[in-house]
């Protein structure tokens, strides 16, 4: 193997890798950059993009090596050098060894995941049939500064902001601040989800939100029992999501809640959770429910209707499914959507705790009550499984079943997302 010596060229190549790391920083990715050099020329460049590419393997080294292999038309790179701003991980080290890379130079050690001596070192494994020369070179301070900048920005962005609270609304929240997979942010004070508004106590705080439209997904009986307050300047729409469903509504459970023995008989042994999952499937497949969601999402294409609030009784199921659809259009990752969905648990169960305690004292099974008044990941999973049966994916369901075109989805995003 050729005996490479540290030279000024190494500094140039490491500077090129640092420039790639700066591109990753601008994207909101961990700032790591890499270049592959062949006979003194850069033939592959890469910077971290696992978030933007939805690809856990899209590390800087991997992307640079792929580009270099395409350039040479060969999966072996025995005459190439790799310059990286951060010590490679075990995954990247495996690819480096598989590609038969001649030499690797990294700028900064990585004490948590580094696979060139910090945590482990496959390059020194005598049983391997190829041994890449690996060394730490210049550029460490610059690489360190980029990483410090990145994590400082992350800490600043994640600094806890007191959640917006409105007295009397237990399950109320502003969806502003949620990040999309592309790194954009939902604008604050544009989207509000809530439980029923009949309990609203702080009219002044609510008026300060300047809400222009409200969607109420409850049944006529629920609305008659607990009507929303009226505001002359607010456009209010009622749309009973489960109007044509044969499944028991939340309201029809009142009789069972008044009779714990019957409640345990009809909904015990896991049947309450199965009923809730069926309600979610019904929201997906029922043509009337689809029509309600279609009308609601269509309305979000109109800029003049923002800020908008949508709710049902507890603000967890019908409101929760509507929110899943909207956040999917906005490009929010599934894990973050699930976190918002499950956040209703703490608020709703606290609100209904006196009723739950009273029912339990009369002999009701607390598991039934938690299933009815709470939310579970299994409920949302049931809805998404129904979506899969109908359309394959949620984006296809939104476009082809609900009829929200790509142009309409783009309009919604333009109203609600801040630029990078």
C-alpha positions in Angstrom: 0.0 0.0 0.0 1.2 3.5 -0.9 2.8 5.3 2.1 0.7 8.5 2.4 2.1 11.4 4.3 0.3 14.3 5.9 0.6 17.3 3.5 -1.0 20.6 2.8 -3.3 18.8 0.5 -4.8 17.0 3.5 -5.7 20.4 5.0 -7.4 21.4 1.7 -9.4 18.2 1.7 -10.4 18.6 5.3 -11.5 22.1 4.6 -13.7 20.7 1.8 -15.2 18.3 4.3 -15.8 21.1 6.8 -17.7 23.0 4.1 -19.9 19.9 3.7 -20.5 19.9 7.5 -21.6 23.5 7.2 -24.2 22.5 4.7 -25.5 19.9 7.1 -25.7 22.6 9.8 -27.8 24.8 7.5 -30.2 21.9 7.1 -30.6 21.3 10.8 -28.7 18.1 10.6 -25.7 17.1 12.9 -22.9 19.0 11.1 -20.6 16.2 9.8 -19.0 16.4 6.3 -16.9 14.1 4.2 -15.1 14.0 0.9 -13.5 11.1 -1.0 -10.2 11.8 -2.9 -8.8 9.8 -5.8 -5.4 10.7 -7.2 -5.6 14.2 -5.7 -9.1 15.0 -6.9 -12.4 15.0 -4.9 -14.7 12.5 -6.5 -17.3 12.2 -3.7 -18.9 14.7 -1.3 -21.4 14.2 1.5 -22.9 15.8 4.5 -25.3 14.3 7.1 -28.9 14.0 5.8 -30.6 11.1 7.7 -33.5 13.4 8.8 -34.1 14.9 5.3 -33.7 11.7 3.5 -35.6 9.6 6.1 -32.6 7.3 5.9 -30.6 6.3 9.0 -27.7 5.3 6.8 -27.4 8.8 5.2 -24.3 9.7 7.1 -21.8 12.0 5.4 -19.2 9.2 4.8 -21.9 6.9 3.3 -23.1 9.5 0.8 -19.5 10.5 -0.2 -18.5 6.9 -0.7 -21.6 6.2 -2.8 -20.9 9.2 -5.0 -17.3 8.1 -5.4 -18.2 4.5 -6.3 -20.6 5.8 -8.9 -17.9 8.1 -10.3 -15.4 5.3 -10.7 -18.0 2.7 -11.7 -16.6 0.3 -9.0 -17.7 -0.8 -5.6 -14.1 -1.1 -4.6 -12.1 2.1 -3.8 -8.6 0.8 -3.0 -6.8 4.0 -4.3 -9.0 6.5 -2.5 -8.8 8.5 0.7 -11.7 9.6 2.9 -11.6 12.9 4.9 -14.3 13.2 7.6 -14.9 15.9 10.1 -15.9 13.4 12.8 -14.6 10.0 13.8 -16.7 7.4 11.8 -19.3 5.3 13.5 -19.4 1.5 13.4 -21.8 1.5 10.4 -19.6 3.8 8.4 -16.5 1.9 9.4 -18.0 -1.3 8.0 -18.6 0.4 4.6 -15.1 1.9 4.6 -13.6 -1.5 5.1 -15.9 -3.1 2.6 -15.0 -0.5 0.0 -11.3 -1.3 0.5 -10.6 2.4 1.2 -6.8 3.0 1.4 -6.8 5.7 4.0 -9.1 7.7 6.3 -8.5 10.9 8.1 -10.9 12.3 10.6 -10.8 15.7 12.4 -12.5 15.2 15.7 -12.9 12.1 17.9 -16.4 10.9 18.9 -16.3 9.5 22.4 -19.9 8.1 22.3 -20.0 6.3 18.9 -16.5 6.6 17.4 -15.4 3.3 15.8 -11.7 4.3 15.2 -10.5 3.8 18.7 -12.9 5.9 20.9 -15.4 3.1 21.5 -14.1 0.3 19.3 -11.7 -0.1 16.4 -12.4 -2.6 13.7 -9.5 -1.2 11.7 -7.2 -3.1 14.0 -9.0 -6.4 13.8 -6.4 -8.9 12.6 -9.0 -11.4 11.3 -10.3 -9.0 8.7 -8.8 -9.4 5.2 -8.4 -5.7 4.6 -6.9 -3.0 6.9 -7.6 0.6 6.1 -5.1 3.1 7.4 -7.0 5.5 9.7 -5.7 8.6 11.6 -6.8 11.8 13.3 -5.8 14.9 11.4 -6.3 18.7 11.3 -9.6 20.6 11.5 -10.7 19.3 15.0 -11.3 22.8 16.4 -13.5 23.8 13.5 -15.4 20.6 13.6 -15.9 21.0 17.3 -17.2 24.5 16.9 -19.7 23.4 14.3 -21.0 20.7 16.6 -21.2 23.1 19.5 -23.2 25.6 17.4 -25.6 22.9 16.3 -26.3 21.7 19.9 -26.6 25.2 21.2 -29.3 25.9 18.5 -31.0 22.7 19.5 -31.1 23.6 23.2 -32.4 27.1 22.3 -35.1 25.6 20.1 -36.1 23.1 22.7 -36.2 25.5 25.6 -39.5 24.9 27.4 -42.2 27.4 26.5 -45.1 27.5 28.8 -48.1 25.9 27.0 -51.0 28.1 26.2 -53.8 27.5 28.6 -57.3 28.7 28.7 -59.2 28.4 32.0 -62.1 25.9 31.7 -60.7 24.1 28.7 -59.0 20.9 29.9 -57.7 19.5 26.6 -56.9 22.7 24.8 -53.6 23.3 23.0 -51.9 25.3 20.2 -50.2 23.1 17.6 -47.7 25.9 16.8 -44.0 25.0 17.2 -44.3 21.4 16.0 -41.5 20.5 13.6 -42.0 18.8 10.3 -39.7 16.1 8.9 -38.3 18.7 6.5 -37.3 21.0 9.4 -40.1 23.5 9.1 -42.2 24.7 12.0 -46.0 25.1 12.4 -46.8 28.7 13.0 -48.1 29.5 16.5 -51.6 30.8 17.2 -53.0 29.4 13.9 -54.2 25.9 14.9 -56.0 25.1 18.1 -57.5 21.8 19.2 -59.8 21.5 22.2 -62.4 19.8 24.2 -65.9 21.2 24.2 -66.1 25.0 24.8 -69.0 25.0 27.2 -66.7 25.0 30.1 -64.8 28.1 28.9 -64.2 30.5 31.8 -61.7 33.0 30.6 -63.5 34.8 27.8 -60.9 37.5 27.5 -58.0 35.1 27.0 -60.0 33.2 24.4 -61.0 36.4 22.6 -57.3 37.3 22.4 -56.7 34.3 20.2 -58.6 36.1 17.4 -60.1 32.8 16.2 -62.0 33.2 13.0 -63.5 29.7 12.5 -64.6 26.8 14.8 -65.4 23.3 13.8 -67.6 21.3 16.2 -67.5 17.5 15.5 -70.1 16.5 18.1 -73.6 15.0 17.7 -76.7 17.2 17.9 -77.5 15.7 21.3 -74.0 16.5 22.6 -74.3 20.1 21.3 -77.8 20.5 22.8 -76.6 19.3 26.2 -73.4 21.5 26.3 -73.7 24.2 23.6 -70.7 26.2 22.7 -70.7 30.0 23.5 -71.4 32.2 20.5 -69.1 34.8 19.1 -70.5 37.1 16.4 -67.2 37.4 14.5 -66.5 33.7 14.5 -67.6 31.4 11.7 -68.9 28.2 13.5 -69.5 24.9 11.7 -71.1 21.8 13.2 -70.3 18.5 11.6 -71.3 15.3 13.3 -68.5 12.9 12.3 -70.3 9.7 13.3 -73.8 10.8 12.3 -74.3 7.6 10.2 -72.4 5.2 12.4 -74.2 2.3 14.0 -71.6 2.2 16.8 -72.4 3.5 20.3 -71.5 7.2 20.6 -69.8 8.7 23.7 -73.2 10.1 24.7 -75.0 6.7 24.6 -72.5 5.4 27.2 -74.1 7.6 29.8 -76.6 4.8 30.7 -73.9 2.3 31.2 -71.8 4.7 33.3 -74.8 5.1 35.6 -75.0 1.3 36.0 -71.5 -0.2 36.8 -72.8 -3.8 36.7 -74.0 -3.3 33.1 -70.9 -1.4 32.2 -68.7 -4.3 33.4 -71.0 -6.8 31.6 -71.0 -5.1 28.2 -67.5 -3.5 28.1 -65.4 -5.6 30.5 -62.6 -8.0 29.6 -61.1 -5.6 27.0 -64.3 -5.0 25.1 -64.2 -1.2 25.9 -60.8 -0.9 24.1 -62.2 -3.0 21.2 -65.2 -0.7 20.9 -62.9 2.4 20.8 -60.8 0.8 18.1 -64.0 0.1 16.1 -65.0 3.8 16.4 -61.6 4.8 14.9 -62.0 2.3 12.0 -65.5 3.8 11.5 -64.1 7.3 11.2 -61.8 6.0 8.4 -64.2 4.0 6.4 -67.6 5.6 6.9 -68.4 7.8 3.9 -70.2 10.4 6.0 -67.2 10.7 8.3 -65.0 11.0 5.2 -67.2 13.8 4.0 -66.9 15.7 7.2 -63.1 15.4 7.2 -63.1 16.4 3.5 -65.1 19.6 4.2 -62.9 20.5 7.2 -59.6 20.0 5.3 -61.0 21.9 2.3 -61.8 24.9 4.5 -58.2 25.0 5.6 -57.2 26.0 2.1 -58.7 29.4 2.8 -56.3 31.8 4.5 -59.1 34.1 5.8 -60.5 31.3 8.0 -57.4 31.2 10.3 -56.8 31.0 13.2 -59.0 27.9 13.4 -60.2 25.7 16.3 -61.7 22.3 16.1 -63.1 20.2 18.9 -65.5 17.4 20.0 -66.6 16.6 23.6 -63.3 15.5 25.1 -61.1 16.6 22.3 -59.4 13.3 21.9 -61.0 10.9 19.4 -62.8 12.8 16.6 -60.6 15.8 17.2 -57.6 13.5 17.5 -58.3 11.9 14.1 -58.8 15.2 12.4 -55.5 16.4 13.9 -53.7 13.3 12.6 -54.9 14.0 9.1 -53.8 17.7 9.2 -50.4 17.0 10.7 -49.8 14.4 8.0 -50.5 17.0 5.3 -48.1 19.3 7.0 -45.3 16.7 6.9 -45.0 16.0 10.7 -43.3 12.7 11.4 -45.5 9.9 12.7 -43.7 9.7 16.1 -44.5 13.4 16.7 -48.1 13.0 15.6 -48.4 10.1 18.0 -47.0 12.2 20.8 -49.6 14.9 20.2 -52.3 12.3 20.0 -51.3 10.7 23.3 -51.0 14.0 25.1 -54.7 14.1 25.5 -54.5 11.3 28.1 -53.1 13.5 30.9 -55.6 16.3 30.3 -58.8 14.2 29.7 -58.3 11.6 32.4 -57.7 14.4 34.9 -60.8 16.2 33.8 -62.9 13.1 34.2 -61.2 11.8 37.3 -64.1 12.7 39.7 -66.5 10.8 37.5 -64.1 7.9 37.1 -63.6 7.7 40.9 -67.3 7.8 41.5 -68.0 5.0 39.1 -65.2 2.9 40.5 -66.6 3.4 44.0 -69.9 1.9 42.7 -68.1 -1.1 41.4 -67.1 -0.2 37.8 -63.9 -1.6 36.4 -61.3 1.2 36.2 -59.7 -0.4 33.1 -63.0 0.2 31.2 -63.2 3.8 32.3 -59.6 4.5 31.3 -60.2 2.9 27.9 -63.3 5.1 27.3 -62.0 8.4 28.7 -58.4 8.0 27.5 -56.6 7.4 24.3 -54.3 4.5 23.4 -51.8 4.0 20.6 -53.8 0.9 19.6 -56.8 3.1 18.7 -54.8 5.1 16.3 -53.1 2.0 15.0 -56.6 0.6 14.2 -57.4 3.6 12.2 -54.2 3.5 10.3 -54.7 -0.2 9.6 -58.1 0.6 8.1 -56.4 3.3 6.0 -53.9 0.7 4.8 -56.7 -1.6 3.7 -58.4 1.2 1.8 -55.6 3.1 0.3 -52.2 1.7 1.3 -50.9 4.8 2.9 -52.3 7.8 4.8 -51.1 10.4 2.2 -52.9 8.4 -0.6 -56.0 8.2 1.6 -56.0 12.0 2.1 -55.6 12.6 -1.6 -57.6 9.9 -3.2 -60.4 9.1 -0.7 -60.8 12.4 1.1 -60.1 14.2 -2.2 -57.6 16.8 -0.9 -55.5 17.5 -4.0 -51.7 18.1 -3.9 -52.4 21.7 -4.8 -54.8 22.1 -1.9 -52.3 20.4 0.5 -49.6 22.8 -0.7 -51.9 25.7 0.0 -52.5 24.4 3.6 -48.8 24.1 4.1 -48.1 27.6 2.7 -50.6 29.1 5.3 -49.2 27.2 8.3 -45.5 26.5 7.9 -42.6 28.8 8.5 -39.7 28.7 6.1 -36.5 27.0 7.0 
